Amino acid sequence: MKTVTRRKMVVLVAALLAVAIVATLVFAARSLRSKQVVTAKPVVAANSVPLPKSGTLAPGTYLLANPDPVCAGGCSAYRWIYFTLPAGWATSNGLVYKHFNQPEEVAFSFWTVDQVYADPCHWQGSVLSTLDITHESGYVHDAIFLAAYEGGLANQALRGPLPRALTPVTFAGLDGSGLSWPPNALRIDLSVPADLDISNCDKGQFRSWTEWHVAGGANSHHASGQLDAVYMVDVDRRPLVIDASHMPASSKADQAELAAILTSMIIDRG
């Protein structure tokens, strides 16, 4: 009996020791993770100004308010987007651009996507995929659905050879306190065929998706050969979509400016 009791005690001590070791490792891992990924609080310029509806933009930091601040049902859950522009940029109807409608154009725009067209050229008779917002998590569920799910952007017609890789990326300030746990977004690169005559598309438009809060709204500003980096940012409910585009003839300097603008973006969730 004494031998059995001793064996039981040894097993019990070993089990408790194992639990303690595991708990210590978990705590250490969490501590290490927090030290590795928490970024500094982003700094927003005090003199930032609202983005106007149209016109030439002076260099500086601009802010764009959520067009659906009430967030009734299907919105993207953020308050403001801040970004810094150099000289030479302008805006019209939500598109921020340089060299508009020229072979060297660079541009970007923000979207709350409702549905994705299966065929962006013959979109009037196209199947539309509905975005599932039940999980309320853009990166884990909605962004992947928007990009890679059957009927999503990765499977759109006239978008070049498959597969189209999804790349994890990070934008700042998403939790409202200035902290960001990367990655918090997905990027997918898309293109428009260089030999496509867009005038032969429905109503002369090449449409990627419809817009949630605008009746009849859709992303239709495209040109043959256009290259788009589409960022799907996790802000809960519907992901915030940032479409950054350039043309094959866009200069390296202008492409670098566009990349710097994207890097400057702070998405304030309030």
N, C-alpha and C positions, 0 to 999 in steps of 0.2 A: 504493500500500500504506500509505503514511504517513497519507493522508487517511482510509482505511478504519479504520486503527487508532485514529486520533484520534476518529472517530465512535463506535467501540465504547466507548472510554474515557468519552466524554461520556455515552453512554447508561447505562453502568454507574454512573457517579457520580450521575446523575439518579435511577436506581433506588434506590441506597443512600440518597440524600437523602430520597426519598419514604418508604422504610421507616422511617427515623429520625423523620420527621415524624409518621407514623401511630403509631409506638410512643409518642412523646411525648404525642400527643393521647389515646391510650388510657389511659396512666398518669395524665394529668391528670384525665380523666373519672372514673376509678376513685377517685382521691383526693377529687375534688369530691363524688362520690356518697357516699363514706363520711362526709364531713363533714356532708352534708345530712341523712342518715337515721339515723345512730347516735344513740340516745337515752341519757339519763343512766341509771345503774343505779337501778332502782326500790327504794324503801325500804319494808321490811316491818316493821310494829310488833313490837317485841320481846315484847310481852305478848299476842300473838295466841293464840287458844284454838281447839281443835277444834270444829267445828259439831256440836251435839248432834243426836240423832235426832228430837227433838220438843221443843216448849216455847217460851215467850217468850224473846226474845233481848235481852240488855242491849246498849247501844251499845258498839261496839268493833270490832276486827279479828278475823275468823274465818278458819280454814283448813279446807279439805276435802281429804282424801287421795284419791288415785286408787283406786276400788273394785276395780281389777284390777291391783295393783302388779306381779304376776309378768309381766304382759303376754304371756299365752299366745295368740299368734296374732292376734286381732283387736282388741286394746285401743287406747285413745287414749294416746299416749306422753307422759305428764306425771306429776309427782310430787305437787305440791300446787297448790291454787288458794286465793289469799288475797283477801279482800274486806272492806270496811269498811261497817258498818251504823249508821244513826242509831237513835234510839229508836222504838219502836212496831212492830218487826218480830218475826216468829215463824217457826218451821219445823216441818214434819211430813213424814216419808217422803221427804226430799230436796227438797221444795218450800219455798222461802223466800218469805214473803208478808207482806202487810199487808191487813187487811180481808178475810179469807178467806171465799170464797163470798158476798161482798156485791157489790152493783152497782158499787162503787168499788174493787174488788180490784186490786192490783198484785202481781206475783210473778215469780220466776225459778227456774230449775232447770238442772242439768247432765246431759248425756247422752253416752253412747257409742252411736251409732245403728248398728243392724244392717241393717234393711230399712225401706223407705218404702212405706206403703199408697197405692195408686192412688185408693181411695175411703175416706176416713177415717170416714165414717158407716156404710157397709155393709162394714165391714172384714173380717168373717168370710169373705166370698166374694171379697175383693178380691185383685187381683194385687199381689204384693210385688216391689219392685225390690231386688236384692242389691247392696250397696256393694262396688265394686271396690277392694281395698286393695293390689294388686300394685305400684303405683307408690310407695307409702309417702310420699305428699306430699299433705297435706290441701288446701292452697290451690290448687295447680296441677292436681291431678287429682280427689282424693276429694271436696272441698267442692263443686266444680263438678258432679261426678257426682251428689252428694246433692241439689243444688239444681236444676240446670238440665237434667240428662239426661232423656231420655224415661222417664217413670215416677218422676221425682224430685219434689221439693216444688213446683217452679214449675208442674208439670202436674197437681197433685192436684185431684180433683173438689171442688166446694163451697168453693173458696178465692178466689172473686172473679174479676174479669176479668183476662185475660192482656194483655201480658206482665207478669211480676213481676220488677222490676229487681233485679240483684245489685249490692251496694255494697261496695267494698273498705274494710275498717276495720282497726284495729290494737289489739292487746292487748300488755301489757308482759311482759318477762322470759322470753320464750319460748326463748332459747338456753341458759338455765341460768346465764349469767354476768351477766344484767341488761341485755343489749343486745337491741335489737329492730329489725328491718329492715322497716318498713312497706311495703305492707300485709301482714298475716299472717292475715287472716280475710276471710270473705265474709258479708254480711248479706242476708237476704231477709225481706220483710215479708208476713205472712199474716194471714188473718182467718177467722172463723167467721160464716156468715150470721146476721144478726140475727133472721131469721124462722124459723130452723131449730129444731125441737123435738128436742133431743138424746135425749129419752127414746124416740124412735122409731128411733134408731140401734141397731146391734147391741149388746145388753146395756146400753143406755143410755150408751154411751161413744162419743166422737169421738176417734179415734186417728190420730196423725200418723205414728208410726214405732214399730218394736220396739226393744228394748234388748239390746245385745250380751251383757252378762254376767249377765242376770237371766232365768231361764226364765219365759216368759210375760209378761215385762215390756214395757210400752209407755207412751208418752206419751198419757194419756187425760184429763188434767184440763183440760177446756174448758167454756166457757159460750157460749151464743148471743151473738153480737156481739163476742166476744173478739178482741183484736188482739195479734198475736205478732210480735216482732222476733227472728228466729232467726239466731244467729251461729254460723258454722262455722269453727273455729279450727284452723290448720295446726299439729298437733303430731306429724305422721307417723303411719303406719298409719291408723287411723280418726280423722277429725277430732273434736275435742271440740266438742260442740254445746251452746250456751247459749240457752235459750228464755226471753226476757223478755217478759212479757205484761201487758196492762192492759185495762180495760173502757172503753167510751165514757164512762161516768160517773165514771171515775177523775179525781181532782182534778189540776190542773196541778202543785200542790206535791208530791203523791205521785209523779207521773210524773217530776218533776225529781229526787226522791230515788232512784228506780229508775235513772235515767240516771247519777247520781253514783256509785251502787254499781257499775254496769258500768264506769265510768271508773276506779274504784279497784282493779279486779281485776288481780292479778298471777298469771300462770300459770308456775309454777316447774317446769322440765323436769329438774331435778336434774343 
